[in-house]
């Protein structure tokens, strides 16, 4: 009786990958379980990893029943995958420092867990027990890809920085080991437990020791630099980014013909290289905005790389059309018919405007015409958005991340242009930080300081409006942190300068930004000090903590035209309209219903 229970328990301890994904009971039959056999699906088994550390080899050609159970527990992938288990017990520790083996080609989704494990351990069923025989190749050199980290990478980070091939092609591209490690490292940040320092050091060591000098190394270093910034490790991020840009320039990735010469017959891979250059360009500018000294490594060299295609075209793995050039994009405003370029192209153009503003803010004597020129560029960027690019979400609720970042960059640039020339005095950190852009104080204005204050406030309102439409901040780029905290600081400064009539309006926007930073710091550490800085700054605004809005009324009351408040519900028999003075308490007052600087169309939520 007891032996029968033990046998049943042993057979149920192993389930195929298909049944695991669907959380179904598996009979663990060989060579295929009954469910997969009935459905006509490929059936694959992964040994368990519960209960102990991974063993490099088995002594002898067979194991007793207890040792086999330990081997099963050692490879279990059903439980929660924590970052510490990924890098401490997984195959990352077995990657040789001086070789870059090619990962095994993944043929089917059911086999994406780890096809390498199947090549090491061969399962042989004998009666009610399972015997594991070592294959000729004892330990694989390549890393074991973790499906969960790769999936999270593509669902989150790749959406904001789409430089690798689409997810459907990732498994068959045979990316080098160091790039796979970076992908798994970034994806593991979206797990409940973030990876520890040792995991990051292993990735850094692999990047440092690899002799690879290909565009894949440029991509790996670029993504690693963005991840390091998001972790709050600025010096290491700048070092990785500098190395990535230097290698890209050495390879000639800034030239138009480079991508097509590397992949003359694979347009998807050529598109990936073009996207890599432009992502380098954008990242270089965004990181430069955080420091007082500017050093545009990409923008300072002549470049003529063609513009990226639309995201839907890239994701569908189809043939990439002939890419437009920068000149084509610049001449679009003079065309007879309105032509829409990719959202990525508008994101690039917005970054170019931001770089111009960063340069102007660091000039002691800036001509008024220079300021007006960049202000015209900001307004023109919005006015020349084609009709199909006005909405950043489609009818299914999908966010155009590239267009979202483009609008975010424009609002961010407008705040950086007008805030130093306004009469606002926001509280900035005492030293340079990774979450707060460098903002000079009291630069010579081109308008009156009041006008600059109004424009800075309006830019912060537009940014918070876009964030409210796309509140899942962990799916956005980590560089959203500096734009968010600056938006919150502008709203705090506006709140201090305005009367109490619009206090709730600005307070609600600050609360929105605080909530986004609080959510984002669970994934990226750089949002933590940004959240605490904005929160502590809000506590110093006396209005927010001591006074209530003058328009607030008790719950359930309405205000009469004479200004008296009446408790309770209005008479249902009275069918007269409510005047503007009879504002219920659940409707916040606006800061300015009409604003002549606002060029953005209002969103129609009806």
C-alpha positions as CSV (number, residue, x, y, z in Angstrom):
1,X,0.0,0.0,0.0
2,X,2.7,2.4,1.0
3,X,4.9,1.4,-1.9
4,X,2.0,2.1,-4.3
5,X,1.6,5.6,-3.0
6,X,5.3,6.3,-3.4
7,X,5.2,5.1,-7.0
8,X,2.2,7.3,-7.8
9,X,3.8,10.3,-6.1
10,X,7.0,9.7,-8.1
11,X,5.2,9.5,-11.4
12,X,3.2,12.6,-10.7
13,X,6.3,14.7,-9.7
14,X,7.2,15.2,-13.4
15,X,4.8,16.9,-15.9
16,X,5.3,17.8,-19.5
17,X,5.7,21.5,-20.4
18,X,2.3,21.6,-22.2
19,X,0.4,20.4,-19.1
20,X,2.4,22.8,-16.9
21,X,1.6,25.8,-18.9
22,X,-2.1,25.0,-18.8
23,X,-2.0,23.9,-15.1
24,X,-3.4,20.5,-16.0
25,X,-2.7,17.1,-14.4
26,X,-0.3,15.1,-16.4
27,X,0.1,11.3,-16.4
28,X,3.8,11.7,-17.4
29,X,3.5,8.9,-19.9
30,X,6.4,8.3,-22.3
31,X,7.1,9.2,-25.0
32,X,4.1,11.5,-24.8
33,X,1.4,12.0,-22.2
34,X,-2.2,11.2,-23.0
35,X,-3.3,14.8,-23.2
36,X,-0.6,15.8,-25.8
37,X,-1.1,12.5,-27.6
38,X,-4.8,13.2,-27.9
39,X,-4.3,16.8,-29.0
40,X,-1.6,15.9,-31.5
41,X,0.9,18.2,-29.8
42,X,4.6,17.8,-29.2
43,X,5.3,16.5,-25.7
44,X,8.4,17.6,-23.9
45,X,9.7,17.0,-20.4
46,X,12.0,19.1,-18.3
47,X,13.6,17.5,-15.3
48,X,12.7,18.9,-11.9
49,X,15.1,21.1,-9.8
50,X,13.4,21.0,-6.4
51,X,15.2,20.2,-3.3
52,X,18.9,20.7,-4.1
53,X,21.6,22.2,-6.2
54,X,22.2,21.2,-9.7
55,X,24.6,18.3,-10.2
56,X,27.1,18.5,-13.1
57,X,27.1,14.8,-13.9
58,X,25.7,11.5,-12.6
59,X,28.0,8.8,-11.3
60,X,27.3,5.7,-13.2
61,X,24.7,4.9,-15.8
62,X,21.8,4.6,-13.4
63,X,20.5,6.0,-10.1
64,X,18.4,4.6,-7.3
65,X,14.9,5.8,-6.8
66,X,15.8,8.5,-4.2
67,X,18.6,10.0,-6.3
68,X,16.3,10.2,-9.3
69,X,13.8,12.1,-7.2
70,X,16.5,14.5,-6.2
71,X,17.4,15.1,-9.8
72,X,13.8,15.8,-10.6
73,X,13.6,18.4,-7.8
74,X,16.9,19.9,-8.9
75,X,15.4,20.9,-12.3
76,X,11.9,21.9,-11.3
77,X,10.5,24.8,-13.2
78,X,7.0,24.8,-11.9
79,X,7.7,26.9,-8.8
80,X,8.3,30.6,-8.6
81,X,11.5,31.5,-10.4
82,X,13.4,33.9,-8.3
83,X,16.4,35.9,-9.7
84,X,18.7,34.4,-7.1
85,X,17.9,30.9,-8.5
86,X,18.3,32.1,-12.0
87,X,21.9,33.1,-11.6
88,X,23.1,31.1,-8.7
89,X,21.8,27.7,-9.6
90,X,21.2,28.1,-13.3
91,X,23.5,27.5,-16.2
92,X,24.7,31.1,-16.2
93,X,27.4,30.2,-13.8
94,X,28.7,27.6,-16.3
95,X,29.2,30.0,-19.2
96,X,32.9,30.0,-20.2
97,X,34.5,33.3,-20.0
98,X,36.6,32.9,-23.2
99,X,34.1,31.4,-25.6
100,X,30.8,32.4,-27.1
101,X,28.9,29.2,-28.0
102,X,25.8,29.2,-30.2
103,X,22.5,28.5,-28.5
104,X,20.4,25.7,-29.7
105,X,17.7,26.6,-32.2
106,X,14.2,26.6,-30.7
107,X,11.7,25.0,-33.0
108,X,8.4,25.1,-31.1
109,X,6.8,27.1,-28.3
110,X,6.6,24.0,-26.1
111,X,10.3,23.6,-26.4
112,X,11.2,27.1,-25.4
113,X,11.8,26.3,-21.8
114,X,15.2,24.8,-22.4
115,X,16.0,22.6,-25.3
116,X,19.6,22.4,-24.0
117,X,18.5,20.5,-20.9
118,X,16.9,17.9,-23.0
119,X,20.2,17.3,-24.8
120,X,21.9,16.7,-21.5
121,X,19.5,14.4,-19.8
122,X,17.7,11.6,-21.6
123,X,14.7,10.1,-19.8
124,X,14.2,6.4,-20.0
125,X,11.0,4.9,-18.5
126,X,11.3,1.5,-17.0
127,X,8.2,0.2,-15.2
128,X,7.0,2.7,-12.6
129,X,10.4,4.4,-12.2
130,X,12.3,6.8,-14.4
131,X,16.0,6.4,-15.1
132,X,18.1,9.4,-16.2
133,X,21.1,8.6,-18.4
134,X,23.8,11.2,-19.1
135,X,24.1,12.1,-22.7
136,X,27.6,12.3,-24.4
137,X,27.8,16.1,-23.8
138,X,27.8,16.4,-20.1
139,X,27.2,20.1,-19.4
140,X,26.0,22.5,-22.1
141,X,28.1,25.6,-22.7
142,X,25.2,27.8,-23.7
143,X,22.9,29.3,-21.1
144,X,19.5,27.9,-20.4
145,X,17.0,30.5,-21.7
146,X,14.3,31.3,-19.2
147,X,11.0,31.7,-21.0
148,X,9.6,33.9,-18.3
149,X,12.4,36.5,-18.4
150,X,12.4,36.6,-22.2
151,X,8.6,37.0,-22.3
152,X,8.7,39.8,-19.7
153,X,11.6,41.5,-21.6
154,X,9.5,41.6,-24.8
155,X,6.3,42.6,-23.0
156,X,7.9,45.5,-21.2
157,X,11.4,46.7,-22.1
158,X,11.3,45.8,-25.8
159,X,8.1,47.8,-26.2
160,X,10.0,50.9,-25.1
161,X,13.3,50.1,-26.7
162,X,12.5,47.9,-29.8
163,X,16.0,47.2,-31.2
164,X,16.1,43.4,-31.2
165,X,14.2,41.3,-33.7
166,X,10.5,40.6,-32.8
167,X,9.9,38.0,-30.2
168,X,8.8,35.4,-32.7
169,X,12.3,35.5,-34.3
170,X,14.3,35.7,-31.1
171,X,14.7,32.0,-30.6
172,X,16.0,31.3,-34.1
173,X,18.4,34.2,-34.5
174,X,21.2,32.4,-32.5
175,X,22.1,35.6,-30.6
176,X,25.5,35.4,-28.8
177,X,25.6,34.3,-25.1
178,X,26.3,37.8,-23.8
179,X,23.3,39.3,-25.5
180,X,21.0,36.5,-24.2
181,X,22.4,37.1,-20.7
182,X,21.5,40.8,-21.0
183,X,17.9,40.0,-22.2
184,X,17.4,37.6,-19.3
185,X,18.9,40.1,-16.8
186,X,16.6,42.9,-17.9
187,X,13.6,40.6,-18.0
188,X,14.2,39.3,-14.5
189,X,13.6,42.9,-13.1
190,X,10.0,42.4,-13.9
191,X,9.8,39.3,-11.7
192,X,8.6,39.8,-8.1
193,X,12.2,39.7,-6.8
194,X,14.8,41.8,-8.6
195,X,18.2,40.2,-9.5
196,X,20.9,40.8,-6.9
197,X,24.3,42.3,-7.5
198,X,26.0,39.0,-8.3
199,X,23.8,38.5,-11.2
200,X,24.6,41.9,-12.6
201,X,28.3,41.3,-12.1
202,X,28.1,38.0,-14.1
203,X,26.6,39.8,-17.0
204,X,29.1,42.6,-16.8
205,X,32.0,40.1,-16.7
206,X,30.7,38.3,-19.8
207,X,30.4,41.6,-21.7
208,X,33.9,42.7,-20.5
209,X,35.6,39.4,-21.4
210,X,33.9,38.7,-24.7
211,X,36.1,39.6,-27.7
212,X,33.1,40.1,-29.9
213,X,33.1,43.4,-31.9
214,X,29.9,43.0,-33.8
215,X,26.6,45.0,-33.8
216,X,25.3,42.4,-31.3
217,X,27.8,43.7,-28.8
218,X,26.6,47.3,-29.5
219,X,23.0,46.2,-28.8
220,X,23.9,44.3,-25.6
221,X,25.9,47.2,-24.2
222,X,23.2,49.7,-25.1
223,X,20.4,47.7,-23.3
224,X,22.7,47.0,-20.4
225,X,23.4,50.7,-20.1
226,X,19.7,51.5,-20.0
227,X,19.2,48.9,-17.4
228,X,22.0,50.2,-15.3
229,X,20.6,53.7,-15.4
230,X,17.2,52.3,-14.3
231,X,18.9,50.6,-11.4
232,X,20.4,53.9,-10.3
233,X,24.0,53.0,-11.3
234,X,24.9,56.0,-13.3
235,X,28.6,55.7,-13.7
236,X,28.5,52.2,-14.9
237,X,25.6,53.1,-17.2
238,X,27.6,55.9,-18.8
239,X,30.6,53.6,-19.2
240,X,28.6,50.9,-20.9
241,X,26.9,53.5,-23.2
242,X,30.2,55.1,-24.1
243,X,31.6,51.7,-25.0
244,X,28.5,50.9,-27.1
245,X,28.7,54.2,-29.0
246,X,32.4,53.9,-29.6
247,X,32.0,50.5,-31.1
248,X,29.1,51.6,-33.2
249,X,31.1,54.4,-34.7
250,X,34.0,52.1,-35.2
251,X,31.8,49.7,-37.1
252,X,30.2,52.5,-39.2
253,X,26.7,52.0,-37.9
254,X,26.1,55.8,-38.4
255,X,26.3,55.4,-42.1
256,X,23.3,54.7,-44.3
257,X,24.6,51.7,-46.1
258,X,25.8,49.8,-43.1
259,X,22.6,48.0,-42.2
260,X,21.8,46.8,-45.7
261,X,25.4,45.7,-46.3
262,X,25.3,43.5,-43.2
263,X,22.0,41.9,-44.1
264,X,21.3,42.4,-47.8
265,X,18.6,39.7,-47.9
266,X,17.2,40.0,-44.4
267,X,15.3,43.3,-44.1
268,X,14.2,42.6,-40.5
269,X,17.8,42.3,-39.3
270,X,18.8,45.4,-41.3
271,X,15.9,47.3,-39.7
272,X,17.1,46.1,-36.3
273,X,20.5,47.7,-36.9
274,X,19.0,51.0,-38.0
275,X,16.9,51.0,-34.8
276,X,19.9,50.3,-32.8
277,X,21.7,53.4,-34.0
278,X,18.7,55.7,-33.4
279,X,18.2,54.2,-29.9
280,X,21.9,55.0,-29.2
281,X,21.2,58.6,-30.4
282,X,18.1,59.0,-28.2
283,X,19.7,57.4,-25.1
284,X,22.8,59.6,-25.4
285,X,20.6,62.7,-25.4
286,X,18.4,61.6,-22.5
287,X,21.4,60.7,-20.3
288,X,23.1,64.0,-21.2
289,X,20.1,66.0,-19.9
290,X,20.8,64.8,-16.4
291,X,24.3,66.4,-16.2
292,X,25.6,70.0,-16.3
293,X,28.2,69.1,-19.0
294,X,27.0,68.1,-22.4
295,X,28.7,65.5,-24.5
296,X,26.6,64.3,-27.4
297,X,28.6,61.4,-28.8
298,X,26.1,60.5,-31.5
299,X,24.8,63.9,-32.5
300,X,28.3,65.3,-32.8
301,X,29.2,63.0,-35.8
302,X,27.7,63.2,-39.3
303,X,25.1,60.5,-39.7
304,X,22.7,59.6,-42.5
305,X,21.0,56.4,-41.2
306,X,17.5,55.8,-42.7
307,X,14.5,56.1,-40.4
308,X,12.8,53.1,-38.8
309,X,9.5,51.7,-40.0
310,X,6.2,51.5,-38.2
311,X,6.1,49.1,-35.2
312,X,3.3,47.0,-36.7
313,X,5.3,46.4,-39.8
314,X,8.3,45.4,-37.8
315,X,6.4,43.2,-35.5
316,X,4.7,41.3,-38.3
317,X,8.0,39.9,-39.6
318,X,7.2,41.0,-43.1
319,X,9.3,42.6,-45.7
320,X,10.4,46.0,-44.6
321,X,9.7,48.7,-47.2
322,X,12.4,51.1,-48.4
323,X,13.1,53.3,-45.4
324,X,12.7,57.1,-45.7
325,X,15.6,59.4,-45.0
326,X,16.0,62.3,-42.6
327,X,15.7,64.7,-45.5
328,X,12.4,63.1,-46.5
329,X,11.1,63.7,-43.0
330,X,12.2,67.3,-42.9
331,X,10.6,68.0,-46.3
332,X,7.2,66.5,-45.3
333,X,5.9,69.9,-44.3
334,X,6.2,71.2,-47.9
335,X,4.6,68.2,-49.6
336,X,1.3,68.6,-51.4
337,X,-0.3,65.7,-49.6
338,X,0.1,64.9,-45.9
339,X,2.3,61.9,-45.4
340,X,2.7,60.0,-42.1
341,X,6.1,58.7,-41.1
342,X,6.6,56.1,-38.4
343,X,6.1,57.0,-34.8
344,X,9.7,56.2,-34.2
345,X,10.6,59.0,-36.6
346,X,8.6,61.5,-34.6
347,X,10.3,60.3,-31.5
348,X,13.7,60.9,-33.1
349,X,12.6,64.4,-34.2
350,X,11.4,65.2,-30.7
351,X,14.8,64.1,-29.3
352,X,16.6,66.5,-31.7
353,X,14.5,69.4,-30.4
354,X,15.3,68.4,-26.8
355,X,19.1,68.4,-27.6
356,X,18.8,71.9,-29.0
357,X,17.2,73.1,-25.8
358,X,19.8,71.4,-23.7
359,X,22.5,73.3,-25.5
360,X,20.7,76.7,-25.2
361,X,20.2,76.2,-21.5
362,X,24.0,75.9,-21.0
363,X,24.8,79.1,-22.9
364,X,25.4,82.2,-20.8
365,X,24.4,84.7,-23.6
366,X,21.6,83.3,-25.7
367,X,20.1,85.4,-28.5
368,X,16.3,85.9,-28.3
369,X,16.0,84.6,-31.9
370,X,17.6,81.3,-30.8
371,X,15.0,80.8,-28.1
372,X,12.2,81.7,-30.4
373,X,13.5,79.3,-33.0
374,X,13.4,76.4,-30.7
375,X,10.0,77.5,-29.3
376,X,8.7,77.5,-32.9
377,X,10.1,74.0,-33.3
378,X,8.1,72.8,-30.3
379,X,4.9,74.3,-31.6
380,X,5.5,73.2,-35.2
381,X,6.2,69.6,-34.1
382,X,2.7,69.5,-32.6
383,X,1.0,71.3,-35.5
384,X,2.5,68.9,-38.1
385,X,1.4,65.7,-36.4
386,X,-0.8,64.0,-39.0
387,X,-4.4,63.1,-38.2
388,X,-3.7,59.4,-37.8
389,X,-1.0,60.2,-35.2
390,X,-3.1,62.3,-32.9
391,X,-4.3,59.4,-30.8
392,X,-1.7,57.4,-29.0
393,X,-4.1,54.5,-28.4
394,X,-6.1,52.5,-30.8
395,X,-9.6,51.3,-30.5
396,X,-8.4,48.1,-28.7
397,X,-6.6,50.1,-26.1
398,X,-3.1,49.4,-27.4
399,X,-0.6,52.2,-26.7
400,X,1.7,53.4,-29.5
401,X,4.7,53.5,-27.2
402,X,6.9,55.3,-29.7
403,X,4.4,58.1,-30.2
404,X,3.8,58.2,-26.4
405,X,7.6,58.8,-25.9
406,X,7.6,61.4,-28.6
407,X,4.9,63.5,-26.9
408,X,6.5,62.9,-23.6
409,X,9.8,64.2,-25.0
410,X,8.2,67.3,-26.4
411,X,6.5,68.1,-23.1
412,X,9.8,67.4,-21.2
413,X,11.7,69.7,-23.6
414,X,9.1,72.5,-23.2
415,X,9.4,72.4,-19.4
416,X,13.2,72.5,-19.6
417,X,13.0,75.5,-22.0
418,X,10.5,77.6,-20.0
419,X,11.1,76.6,-16.3
420,X,14.5,78.4,-16.1
421,X,13.0,81.5,-17.6
422,X,9.9,81.6,-15.4
423,X,9.2,83.0,-12.0
424,X,9.0,79.5,-10.5
425,X,11.6,78.3,-8.1
426,X,11.2,74.5,-7.7
427,X,13.3,72.7,-5.2
428,X,16.1,70.8,-7.0
429,X,18.5,68.2,-5.5
430,X,21.7,69.6,-4.0
431,X,23.8,67.5,-6.4
432,X,23.4,66.0,-9.8
433,X,21.2,62.9,-9.8
434,X,19.9,60.3,-12.2
435,X,16.2,61.3,-11.6
436,X,16.3,65.1,-12.0
437,X,17.5,67.0,-15.1
438,X,19.9,69.8,-14.7
439,X,17.9,73.0,-14.7
440,X,19.7,76.4,-14.5
441,X,18.1,79.2,-12.6
442,X,16.8,82.5,-13.9
443,X,18.0,82.5,-17.5
444,X,17.2,85.6,-19.6
445,X,13.6,85.2,-20.9
446,X,12.4,85.7,-24.4
447,X,8.9,86.6,-23.2
448,X,7.9,87.9,-19.8
449,X,8.6,85.4,-17.0
450,X,4.8,85.1,-16.5
451,X,4.4,83.8,-20.0
452,X,7.2,81.3,-19.5
453,X,5.6,80.2,-16.2
454,X,2.3,79.6,-18.1
455,X,4.0,77.6,-20.8
456,X,5.9,75.5,-18.3
457,X,2.6,74.7,-16.4
458,X,0.9,73.8,-19.6
459,X,3.6,71.5,-20.7
460,X,3.5,69.7,-17.3
461,X,-0.3,69.4,-17.7
462,X,0.0,67.8,-21.1
463,X,2.6,65.3,-19.8
464,X,0.4,64.3,-16.9
465,X,-2.6,63.9,-19.3
466,X,-0.6,61.4,-21.4
467,X,0.5,59.5,-18.3
468,X,-3.1,59.3,-17.2
469,X,-4.0,57.6,-20.5
470,X,-1.0,55.2,-20.2
471,X,-0.7,54.6,-16.4
472,X,1.2,51.3,-16.7
473,X,4.6,53.0,-16.2
474,X,6.6,49.8,-16.0
475,X,5.9,49.3,-19.6
476,X,7.4,52.7,-20.5
477,X,11.1,53.6,-20.8
478,X,12.9,54.1,-17.5
479,X,13.8,57.6,-18.7
480,X,10.2,58.6,-18.0
481,X,11.3,59.1,-14.4
482,X,13.1,62.4,-15.0
483,X,10.1,63.8,-17.0
484,X,7.7,62.7,-14.3
485,X,9.6,64.3,-11.4
486,X,10.0,67.5,-13.3
487,X,6.3,67.5,-14.1
488,X,5.5,67.1,-10.4
489,X,7.8,69.9,-9.4
490,X,6.3,72.3,-11.9
491,X,2.8,71.5,-10.6
492,X,4.0,72.1,-7.0
493,X,5.5,75.5,-8.1
494,X,2.2,76.4,-9.8
495,X,0.3,75.4,-6.8
496,X,2.3,77.7,-4.6
497,X,1.8,80.6,-7.0
498,X,-1.9,80.2,-7.7
499,X,-4.9,80.8,-5.5
500,X,-6.7,78.2,-3.5
501,X,-9.4,78.0,-6.1
502,X,-7.4,75.6,-8.3
503,X,-5.5,73.9,-5.4
504,X,-7.2,70.5,-5.9
505,X,-6.5,70.6,-9.6
506,X,-2.7,70.8,-9.1
507,X,-2.7,68.5,-6.1
508,X,-4.4,65.8,-8.1
509,X,-1.8,66.0,-10.8
510,X,1.0,65.7,-8.1
511,X,-0.8,62.7,-6.6
512,X,-0.9,61.1,-10.1
513,X,2.8,61.5,-10.6
514,X,3.6,60.2,-7.1
515,X,1.5,57.1,-7.8
516,X,3.4,56.5,-11.0
517,X,6.8,56.8,-9.4
518,X,5.7,54.7,-6.5
519,X,4.6,51.9,-8.9
520,X,7.7,52.2,-11.0
521,X,10.2,52.0,-8.1
522,X,9.1,48.4,-7.6
523,X,10.8,47.6,-10.9
524,X,13.5,50.2,-11.3
525,X,15.4,51.6,-8.4
526,X,16.0,55.0,-10.0
527,X,12.3,55.9,-9.3
528,X,12.8,55.5,-5.6
529,X,14.8,58.7,-4.9
530,X,12.6,60.6,-7.4
531,X,9.5,59.6,-5.5
532,X,11.0,60.6,-2.1
533,X,12.2,64.0,-3.5
534,X,8.8,64.9,-5.0
535,X,7.0,63.7,-1.9
536,X,9.3,65.7,0.5
537,X,9.0,68.7,-1.8
538,X,5.2,68.5,-1.6
539,X,5.3,68.4,2.2
540,X,7.0,71.8,2.0
541,X,4.2,73.4,0.2
542,X,2.1,74.7,3.1
543,X,-1.1,74.8,1.1
544,X,-1.1,71.1,0.4
545,X,-0.9,70.1,4.1
546,X,-2.7,72.9,6.0
547,X,-5.4,74.5,3.9
548,X,-8.4,73.1,2.1
549,X,-9.7,74.3,-1.2
550,X,-12.2,77.1,-0.9
551,X,-14.6,75.4,-3.2
552,X,-14.9,72.2,-1.3
553,X,-18.3,71.5,0.2
554,X,-19.6,68.8,2.6
555,X,-20.4,65.5,1.0
556,X,-23.9,65.3,-0.5
557,X,-24.4,69.1,-0.6
558,X,-25.0,71.5,-3.5
559,X,-24.4,75.2,-3.7
560,X,-27.2,77.5,-4.5
561,X,-26.9,80.5,-6.8
562,X,-26.9,82.7,-3.6
563,X,-23.8,80.9,-2.4
564,X,-25.5,79.0,0.4
565,X,-24.9,75.3,0.8
566,X,-27.8,72.9,1.2
567,X,-27.4,69.4,2.6
568,X,-29.1,66.5,1.0
569,X,-30.5,65.7,-2.5
570,X,-32.2,68.2,-4.7
571,X,-35.9,67.9,-5.2
572,X,-36.4,65.4,-8.0
573,X,-39.5,67.2,-9.2
574,X,-37.5,70.3,-10.0
575,X,-36.3,70.0,-13.6
576,X,-34.3,73.2,-13.8
577,X,-30.7,73.1,-15.0
578,X,-27.9,73.6,-12.6
579,X,-26.0,76.8,-13.1
580,X,-22.2,77.0,-13.2
581,X,-22.2,78.3,-9.6
582,X,-23.9,75.1,-8.4
583,X,-20.8,72.9,-8.6
584,X,-21.0,69.6,-6.8
585,X,-18.1,68.6,-4.5
586,X,-17.1,65.7,-6.7
587,X,-16.1,68.0,-9.6
588,X,-12.7,69.6,-9.1
589,X,-12.3,73.2,-10.2
590,X,-10.1,73.8,-13.3
591,X,-7.0,75.9,-13.4
592,X,-7.8,77.5,-16.8
593,X,-10.6,76.4,-19.0
594,X,-9.3,78.2,-22.0
595,X,-5.6,78.7,-22.7
596,X,-4.4,80.4,-25.8
597,X,-1.0,78.6,-25.7
598,X,-2.5,75.2,-25.8
599,X,-2.0,73.7,-29.3
600,X,-2.9,70.1,-28.3
601,X,-6.4,69.0,-29.3
602,X,-8.6,68.0,-26.4
603,X,-9.2,64.2,-26.0
604,X,-12.7,63.1,-26.6
605,X,-13.7,60.6,-23.9
606,X,-17.3,60.5,-24.9
